[in-house]
Amino acid sequence: MWFSLITLAGALAATAIALPTSVSHVIHEKRSSLSSWVPRTDVKPKGSIRLPVRIGLTQSNLDLGHDILMDIADPSSENYGKHWTAKQIADVFAPSQESVDAIVEWLEESGIEKPRLTLSPGRNWLSFDASVTEVESLLQTEYKFYAHETGQGHLACDEYSVPRKLRQHIDIIMPTVHFDTKIVSGPENELKKRSMPPNLQPGNPDNTGFKPKQGEILSGPDFMTTPDAAVPETVYSLANCNQYVTPDCLRALYNFTNGTLAQSSYGIVEYTPEAYIQTDLNLFYSTLAREIPQGTAPTLDSIDGGVNQQTTKSFNDNGESDLDLQYAEALVYPQKVTLYQTGDLVEGASFNNFLDALDASYCTSGGGDNPNFDGTYPDPNTGGYKKHDCGIYTPASVISTSYGSNEADLTPAYEVRQCNEYMKLGMAGVTIIYSSGDNGVAGNGAQCCTKAKCAGGTYNAGGSGTFNPSFPGTCPYVTSVGATQIVPGASVTAPEEACETVIFSGGGFSNVFAMPSYQSTAVKSYFTNHKPTYTATQYNNSQTVRGYPDVSANGANYVVAVDGNVTLVYGTSASAPVFGSIITLINEQRVAAGKGAVGFINPTLYANPSMLNDITAGGNQGCGTPGFEAVSGWDPVTGLGTPNYQKMLPVFMALP
């Protein structure tokens, strides 16, 4: 499914007065509000002003992408595991020659001669310089000067139109309706690119929605005790995994042993200023993973100026990265772990900025990054990173990310474009893993939507309202991981339950993405046997949309070293890298046997649910309700269940 920007234009409609358009033209984009920008009436832009025009062309064959991926990832397909090269993927989805020819013909007929045109290498952009008069005629629009209250100016239009027959070939045209600048007050009144909203910056210390939650401090400089108290040292063993989860507890829970190979690859994504501290890793190794030498660190792949900063230190700055890397390193050692540190200290970064670094074509396809939601690179801010990293790294075979946003924070067009990129990575043989969230059926900050299907993206404090699904977990081309816990007082060998300690496993149903074919049988069974009593006002109960999570793993009572302390940590932030580690161990065995990485795993998971530990107790409360319940089979709390390595390995090893 692909949303063109005409869909987005409809969503942004319509307070500005429409300009007349010819019968053959349709409005392609239209701004609904000018915010603090006001059109000037005292001056008109001269028609001779030159504009650098860029036309973003629609990608081709995206409607076939799902079927192509299923042909590679379905375990019953004769083409299973025949992953595509980056060039093959770029070529099949590049804008068609038909699109290029149609737009060039239109431009030439409009007086923009062919020698003035430049086509980008991936056929994603047609660029040319033109006067305001030419562009106004071409797009049937009127450019105006807009003024900000600070006095800064901008040249833009309220809307623009394109020939109806060409709409399918065009994603976006710039510069037009977008105010892609932000105003910085000060003596210089410096004009800079708009920064990302804090709620969309995964690494922002104030954006704690998906970040792990800190519990009791067990030892270290912040461990508080009475002066005369004799506090015995905590002993970690399989006997107390219900209080303290360690790497050994996870091996016992999920039936795997220490790693022995280093033939695959595993990547962890973090967003600046989130950072790990090497002394924390060393403390963790000496406490819980003594087979790992002191000083062992991930391989740093810096993206858009990403840096493992050591200036600010706190649980919000270090908890996520310390948790992810300590458990990834411990579970897959001696396999090296790659750290994708994304975004500079000034601008930050988004999931799209990360994806740009893996796929050069993504930097420009579908209109490229969105300055409303993504970090802008090159970063014009003082001290900012002065390049844009596009296609500089080969992706690891498994990539785990413990961040997310509310699905309603973003536009459907933006989410579908990004989801299609995860589809392409699956075609290349990459397993993409995302945590499902820590607030049950509610969203970041435990907020819930005020309208059915989260229409309008407005939220309340969370005591009522509509369930608030997360993204990218709702994208059908990622593996979404929820959270479980060892039942309080139970042994490590007893069945787990859905996590209800400190956090609640994120789960529910998308308001954007259709139900993927690989999931249909499991979700239909859920509704047939365990249909919730909630109304359509509370969640998307159409039974036609993507359900999440896909699977789960323990998310409570992790023992982690953070800022010199040994502390308990909770969250799907732990569940995701643990599940990713187990898939990496499976990849190690496949590579050693002369086979490839497993790639997109969801079709195999849903075709073989018995290789997972079904979770049938607990729920994911939120929005003033008990949320959904964990039941037999797939459910929107723990998915298909938790991993059982000894059952999963033979299934994946039997595949070509």
ABEGO torsion letter per residue (X at the ends): XBBBAAAAAAAAOBABBBBBBBAABBBABBBABAEABBBBAABBBBAABBBBBBBBBBBBGAAAAAAAAAAAABAABAABGBBBBAAAAAAAABBBAAAAAAAAAAAAAAGBBAAABBBBAAGABBBBBBBAAAAAAAAGBBBBBBBBAAGBBBBBBABBBBBAAAAAABABBOBBABBABBBBBEAAGBBBBBBBBAAABAABAABAAABBBBBBBABEAABBBBAABBBBBBBBBAAAAAABBBAAAAAAAAGBBBBABBABBBBBBBBOABBBBAAAAAAAAAAABAABBBGBBBBBBBBGGBBBBAABBBAAAAAAAAAAAAAAAAAAOABBBBBBBBEBAAAEBBAAAAAAAABAAAAABGGEBBAAABBBOBBABBGBBABBBBGABBBBABBBBABBBBAAABBAAAAAAAAAAAAAAAAAGBBBBBBAEAAEABBBGGBBBABBGGBGGBBBAGABEBBBBBOAAABAABBBBBBBBBBBGBBAABBBBBBABGBBBBBEBBAABBBBAAAAAAAAAAAAAABBABBAAABBAAGABBBOBABBBBABGBBBBBGGBBBBBBEAAAAAAAAAAAAAAAAAAAAAAGBBBAEBAAAAAAABAAABBBBABEBBBEGGBAEBBBBBEBBAAAEAEBBBAAAAAAAAAABX
